[in-house]
Amino acid sequence: MFEKLKNIQNLPNHPKLKQFQDVRAIGLVIFLAVALMVSWSGAQVIQRNYELQKEISYLDQQNAVSKLENNNLRLQNQYYNTEQFLDLKARQDFGKGLPGETLLLVPAEVALSYVTKPANTEPVINPESQRPAYQRNFQAWIDFFLHRQGDVR
């Protein structure tokens, strides 16, 4: 126990610790601490500026979309004020026409009887698309290196 106390008392005389008691070493440690704090603060400012720039970019995009929507509505209102729209709307809603035109009303079932029904629209299953993605990727690389086209084997 007494030897430990003697070693602790001799510790301040140790040559490695004496170099840390020098004023230059203490100044260097303080300088490094200040430099670290300034760097940390600068990094936080840069991060905040990045976040604000992203927000500005998002708001600019929203502003552009709003301007396009307003322009679209303005053009739509202009179209609603044209004679062409009024003519089409009168024909559609009221069955009106120009003088000399004859209106023909065709029942829906008669009109639909002349419409061809689409063929069976089941999706065609390609065996290539059923393979896992890594196999398709590997095959695509092989085709690339052997200068093959994707369809020709």
Phi, psi and omega per residue, in radians:
M1 nan -0.766 -3.139
F2 -1.164 -0.531 3.139
E3 -1.215 -0.612 3.096
K4 -1.129 -0.712 3.125
L5 -1.143 -0.653 3.101
K6 -1.157 -0.662 3.116
N7 -1.167 -0.633 3.104
I8 -1.177 -0.671 3.115
Q9 -1.189 -0.575 3.112
N10 -1.406 -0.202 -3.106
L11 -1.051 -0.769 3.118
P12 -1.096 -0.341 3.115
N13 -1.531 -0.022 -3.116
H14 -1.151 2.372 -3.053
P15 -1.127 -0.537 3.132
K16 -1.186 -0.627 -3.136
L17 -1.361 -0.445 3.140
K18 -1.129 -0.582 -3.124
Q19 -1.201 -0.430 3.087
F20 -1.429 -0.205 3.088
Q21 -1.530 -0.085 3.137
D22 -1.248 2.543 -3.113
V23 -1.123 -0.630 3.137
R24 -1.125 -0.687 3.135
A25 -1.180 -0.726 3.117
I26 -1.138 -0.712 3.095
G27 -1.094 -0.687 3.107
L28 -1.122 -0.726 3.119
V29 -1.123 -0.749 3.118
I30 -1.121 -0.751 3.115
F31 -1.056 -0.765 3.127
L32 -1.110 -0.675 3.118
A33 -1.124 -0.770 3.126
V34 -1.135 -0.738 3.132
A35 -1.089 -0.713 3.110
L36 -1.112 -0.735 3.127
M37 -1.139 -0.720 3.125
V38 -1.143 -0.736 3.120
S39 -1.101 -0.748 3.142
W40 -1.101 -0.764 3.122
S41 -1.105 -0.731 3.107
G42 -1.096 -0.700 3.120
A43 -1.127 -0.667 3.107
Q44 -1.159 -0.683 3.107
V45 -1.124 -0.748 3.125
I46 -1.098 -0.741 3.123
Q47 -1.099 -0.759 3.141
R48 -1.129 -0.719 3.107
N49 -1.100 -0.683 3.104
Y50 -1.084 -0.792 3.139
E51 -1.116 -0.710 3.115
L52 -1.157 -0.655 3.119
Q53 -1.132 -0.695 3.082
K54 -1.091 -0.734 -3.141
E55 -1.137 -0.714 3.102
I56 -1.095 -0.754 3.130
S57 -1.078 -0.762 3.127
Y58 -1.088 -0.778 -3.130
L59 -1.177 -0.612 3.056
D60 -1.096 -0.711 3.108
Q61 -1.134 -0.736 3.113
Q62 -1.100 -0.677 3.118
N63 -1.116 -0.749 3.122
A64 -1.107 -0.724 3.116
V65 -1.107 -0.731 3.128
S66 -1.113 -0.700 3.108
K67 -1.110 -0.713 3.109
L68 -1.130 -0.695 3.105
E69 -1.125 -0.731 3.113
N70 -1.108 -0.736 3.126
N71 -1.110 -0.703 3.117
N72 -1.102 -0.759 3.121
L73 -1.152 -0.647 3.110
R74 -1.100 -0.773 3.114
L75 -1.145 -0.650 3.123
Q76 -1.136 -0.715 3.106
N77 -1.133 -0.663 3.088
Q78 -1.111 -0.703 3.123
Y79 -1.130 -0.675 -3.131
Y80 -1.128 -0.371 -3.134
N81 -1.607 0.026 -3.126
T82 -1.494 2.757 3.092
E83 -1.157 -0.597 -3.114
Q84 -1.074 -0.757 3.132
F85 -1.152 -0.754 -3.128
L86 -1.101 -0.670 3.102
D87 -1.117 -0.829 3.137
L88 -1.116 -0.693 -3.113
K89 -1.192 -0.666 3.108
A90 -1.152 -0.718 3.097
R91 -1.112 -0.748 -3.050
Q92 -1.257 -0.854 -2.998
D93 -1.510 -0.633 -3.005
F94 -1.947 -0.047 3.141
G95 1.216 0.409 -3.125
K96 -1.468 2.803 3.099
G97 -2.647 3.081 3.103
L98 -1.323 2.764 3.110
P99 -1.063 2.312 3.130
G100 1.675 -0.186 3.114
E101 -1.510 2.567 3.105
T102 -1.918 2.330 -3.115
L103 -1.650 2.200 3.090
L104 -1.979 2.147 3.102
L105 -1.801 2.092 -3.125
V106 -1.921 2.228 3.101
P107 -1.080 2.643 -3.066
A108 -1.083 -0.702 -3.101
E109 -1.174 -0.548 3.098
V110 -1.236 -0.761 -3.135
A111 -1.133 -0.678 -3.116
L112 -1.301 -0.351 3.135
S113 -1.210 -0.394 3.124
Y114 -1.595 -0.029 3.138
V115 -1.571 2.266 3.117
T116 -1.432 2.414 3.130
K117 -1.417 2.477 -3.139
P118 -1.168 2.620 3.115
A119 -1.161 3.012 3.136
N120 -0.980 2.108 -3.047
T121 -1.812 0.669 3.068
E122 -1.250 2.444 -3.115
P123 -1.167 2.414 3.106
V124 -1.399 2.156 -3.100
I125 -1.616 2.048 3.132
N126 -1.557 2.211 -3.140
P127 -1.066 -0.430 3.104
E128 -1.126 -0.648 -3.086
S129 -1.352 -0.234 3.126
Q130 -1.474 -0.249 3.133
R131 -1.294 2.665 3.107
P132 -1.083 2.764 -3.053
A133 -1.089 -0.649 -3.095
Y134 -1.179 -0.582 3.099
Q135 -1.234 -0.714 3.091
R136 -1.103 -0.701 3.129
N137 -1.127 -0.781 3.132
F138 -1.073 -0.764 3.124
Q139 -1.117 -0.644 3.116
A140 -1.125 -0.700 3.103
W141 -1.155 -0.732 3.116
I142 -1.061 -0.796 3.115
D143 -1.059 -0.679 3.137
F144 -1.121 -0.839 -3.086
F145 -1.220 -0.504 3.126
L146 -1.633 0.149 3.096
H147 0.998 0.676 3.077
R148 -1.659 2.659 2.983
Q149 -1.435 2.709 -3.082
G150 -1.108 -0.574 -3.071
D151 -1.512 -0.491 -3.038
V152 -1.641 2.334 3.120
R153 -2.137 nan nan
